[in-house]
Amino acid sequence: MFKIAQEDQRVVKVFNGVVRRTLGCGKDVLMAKFEYDKGSAVPPHRHGFEQVTTIIKGKQKIVIRADGDEEEFVVESGDTYVVPPHFEHEQITLEDSLTIDSWSMTP
């Protein structure tokens, strides 16, 4: 199946105020659209694959931690950030936001 129609894209409430629509999942890459309500958050977590996120609209605070170091920054419309594999990260929504996220599904 090469085409994935919108009605076939799985929608899941991930956390309060956070909804994920899986746009497509291939053998090595997953791409999703996230909608965030202002004040929502994704708690600290980590995974074994790289993540690339582009902010389509809104503003979020991102915190990324690894090996005792921490980087905190604000992203807004047009910005992109990268989370390397196994780095702990979290996100706090400062304004209603929409993002496109991609994950490499291979280590």
C-alpha positions as CSV (number, residue, x, y, z in Angstrom):
1,M,0.0,0.0,0.0
2,F,1.7,3.2,-1.2
3,K,-1.1,5.7,-0.6
4,I,-2.5,6.3,2.9
5,A,-5.8,8.2,2.7
6,Q,-6.6,10.6,5.6
7,E,-9.4,8.3,6.8
8,D,-6.9,5.5,7.1
9,Q,-4.5,7.5,9.3
10,R,-4.8,6.3,12.9
11,V,-5.7,9.0,15.5
12,V,-4.8,8.5,19.2
13,K,-5.1,10.6,22.3
14,V,-1.6,10.3,23.7
15,F,-1.9,12.5,26.8
16,N,-4.4,15.1,28.0
17,G,-4.4,17.8,25.3
18,V,-2.1,15.8,22.9
19,V,-3.5,14.0,19.9
20,R,-1.3,12.0,17.4
21,R,-2.3,11.2,13.8
22,T,0.0,8.6,12.2
23,L,0.6,9.9,8.7
24,G,2.6,6.9,7.6
25,C,4.9,4.2,8.8
26,G,7.3,2.5,6.5
27,K,10.0,-0.1,7.3
28,D,12.5,2.4,8.7
29,V,10.6,5.7,9.2
30,L,7.4,6.8,11.1
31,M,5.9,10.2,10.5
32,A,3.1,11.7,12.6
33,K,1.2,14.9,13.1
34,F,0.6,16.1,16.7
35,E,-1.9,18.6,17.9
36,Y,-1.2,20.1,21.3
37,D,-3.5,22.2,23.5
38,K,-1.9,25.1,25.4
39,G,-0.6,23.9,28.8
40,S,-0.4,20.2,27.7
41,A,2.9,18.4,28.2
42,V,4.8,15.3,27.1
43,P,6.5,14.0,30.3
44,P,10.2,13.1,30.3
45,H,10.9,9.9,28.3
46,R,13.5,8.3,26.0
47,H,13.5,5.9,23.1
48,G,16.2,4.1,21.1
49,F,15.6,5.9,17.8
50,E,16.3,9.4,16.5
51,Q,13.4,12.0,16.4
52,V,13.1,15.1,14.2
53,T,10.3,17.5,14.9
54,T,9.2,20.6,13.0
55,I,6.8,23.1,14.5
56,I,4.1,24.0,12.0
57,K,2.3,26.4,14.4
58,G,2.5,27.4,18.0
59,K,5.2,27.5,20.6
60,Q,6.7,24.9,22.9
61,K,9.4,24.6,25.5
62,I,11.7,21.6,24.9
63,V,14.1,20.0,27.4
64,I,16.7,17.5,26.3
65,R,19.0,15.6,28.7
66,A,22.0,13.3,28.3
67,D,25.0,12.3,30.4
68,G,24.3,14.9,33.1
69,D,23.9,17.8,30.6
70,E,20.6,19.6,29.9
71,E,19.6,21.9,27.1
72,E,16.3,23.9,27.3
73,F,15.0,26.0,24.5
74,V,11.8,27.4,23.0
75,V,10.7,26.4,19.5
76,E,8.0,28.1,17.4
77,S,6.5,28.0,13.9
78,G,9.1,27.1,11.4
79,D,11.7,25.8,13.9
80,T,13.0,22.2,13.9
81,Y,14.7,20.2,16.6
82,V,16.5,16.8,16.7
83,V,16.5,14.3,19.6
84,P,19.3,11.7,19.3
85,P,18.6,8.1,20.3
86,H,18.4,7.4,24.1
87,F,18.4,11.1,25.1
88,E,15.7,11.9,27.7
89,H,13.4,14.7,26.5
90,E,10.2,16.5,27.4
91,Q,7.9,19.1,25.9
92,I,5.6,21.8,27.4
93,T,3.1,23.5,25.2
94,L,3.2,27.3,25.6
95,E,0.6,28.0,22.8
96,D,-1.8,25.7,20.9
97,S,0.6,23.9,18.6
98,L,0.8,21.6,15.6
99,T,4.0,19.6,14.8
100,I,5.2,17.0,12.2
101,D,7.4,14.4,13.9
102,S,9.6,11.7,12.2
103,W,11.4,8.8,13.8
104,S,14.0,6.5,12.4
105,M,12.8,3.1,13.4
106,T,16.1,1.4,13.1
107,P,18.9,1.7,15.6
